[in-house]
Amino acid sequence: MRYAVVSALIAVALAASAGELPQSWTPHSTDPVADALQLWRLGADYFSTSPANGDVGVRALRGRREVPAFEGYATWTRRFLLSPHLAPGVQFSCVRSAHPEESVVKEALKNAASPEVRLQALTLLMKLRSPSTVSDQWAALQELKKLDKGTHWKTLLSELESAFSSRALETALKEWQPPAVRDDDMSRYGDLPPAISWAIRAAGLTQCKALLPRIRQWSANDHLDTSLEAEWSLEQYQGEDADEALAFCVKGWQYNASGKAARVLNLRNPKFLIDTLIEMGQPKDRLYEYARLLAEAGDARAVPLLCQTVKEISIVDGGMFQSIEKLARKEDLPLIQALPKNVRDDQKERAEKVLHAVLARLQ
């Protein structure tokens, strides 16, 4: 056993001195940059499954309460590559599942003191196309490019950056189409493949103009995850075309991509948001949300709609009452005066306060 370890170390040292890349990873590796380059190129095939390398699986790690901090590639890296458990790009439901392996790698990507460990973390997350960490990947890549740590370092960073190129992203999404949605509501749900989510998100981060029209269209798609991923990407784009794309997403009225797009557009150009909402007209569903968006943009035309719908909504009724109080005009007084009679019993006290505040302001 001792002979095998010594032989492995000698082989690694000879390869490094010759400028060659090792053909397989060992726990005794002394060149983390070469390991990262080979992981990027070879994936799980770079990791031996021999007992000497102790092929500890991710399943074993998941049985623990905590995963050890990521300090470089370990015996579980191969299994993680073969069976990744990744967080979705967009967190939609209130139920959050644990992703311990991805979490420790992400933590190292952001905070590891060693640039080599950060590079290994970046390469692993990019190889897996981890969609929830795209922003962190891009930021780390830009920082690590500032360092000069030899030929392998420059080569790997160049290859990683090429994955973010317009050409690579267009190729990744060229043939892809959103999942078909049937009349059955359940067909609207389901995560996109990580590589697709990653590419859609990366397009926004890198301002890939060629993909903006397709992502714009996807933001109004009936498939929930498609619309949410596309909307996230649209938020990253800048300029008039990006604002027009956000407006298209708003008018597509897909829950809840439309609301997210509207709030971003409200920060950039409130008047454009108001014009967009008025142009699209009052939707048949989620009228309360439409009214709330108008109110957040400061448009008083929201008041009659808020008065009409506030009794039906309990989760957001506090904000709705605040908007009524703030935006009500004289022509809205009949609605405000009737409000205490038209709301639920548990809302009457609040409606009375709104009435008094509006009267004090307008009379």
C-alpha positions, 0 to 999 in steps of 0.5 A: 500500500505504501509503495502504491502511494509513493508511486502515485506521488512520483507519477504526479510529480513527474507529470507536473515537471513535464508540463503534462496533465495527469490521466486520473485523480488521486487523493494525493494529487499535488496539482489542483489546477491540473485536476480542475482542468481534467475534471472540466475536460473528462468529467467523472471519467477523471476519477478512479473507482479503485478501492485505493481512492475510497469511492465514498458516494454522495449518498453516504454524505447525504446521510450525515447532518452536515457535509464537510467543508469543500477544500478541493476534490475528494473521494465523493466528487465522482459520485456527485458528478454522476448523480448531482443533486442541484437546487433549481434555478428558480425557487418557486414553492415554499418547500425547500429541499437540502442540497448539501454537496452543492452548498459546500461547493458554493460556499467555497466558490464565494469565500475560500481563501485559496484561489485554487480551491475557488477554481476547483469549486467553479469548475465543478459547478460549471461542469454540472451546470448548476443553475442556481449559482450562475451569478456566483460562477460568473463573478468568480470567473471574472475575479480569477481571470485577474490572477496569473498562475501558469499555463494550466490556469490560463487555459482552464479559465479560457475554456470556462469563459468560452462556455459563457460565449454567445456562440456556446449559449446559442448552440446549447439552446438552438434546438430546445423548446419549452415542455408542452403544456396540456389542459391538465394543470400538472403539466405546467410544473417540473424543473427544466434540465440544469443545462437549459436553465444554466444557459438561459440564465447565462445569456442574461448575465452576458447580455447575449443579444442574439438570444433576447428575442427567444428568452422574451418569448419564453417569459410568457410561456405556459410552462411555469419554470420556463417563464420564471427562468426566462424572466430571471434572465430578462432582469439581467439585460439592460437597455430599451430592448430589455425593458420592452421584453419585460413589458412583453412578459408582464402582458403575458400574465404568467404567474408569477413571472409577470409580477416579477417583471412588473416590479423590475420594470417599475424600478426602471421606468414606472410610466412605461409599466403603467402604460403597459398595464393599461394597454393590456387591460384588466385580466380575468384572473388575479385582478387583485395583483393587477391592481396592486401593480398599478398601485405600486407604480403610483397610478390612482386607477388602481383604487376602484380595483383594490376596493373591489378585490380587497375583501377576497384577499387576506395575505396582501390586504394590508398593502392593499388598504395602504394603497387605497388610503394613499391614492384615493381621489375625490371621485373615489369617495363613494367607494371609500365610504362604502368600503367598511360595509363591503369588506369582511368582518375582520377587515372592517376596523381597518376600512374605517381607518382608511375612510377617516384618513382619506376624508381628512386628506381630501376634505 
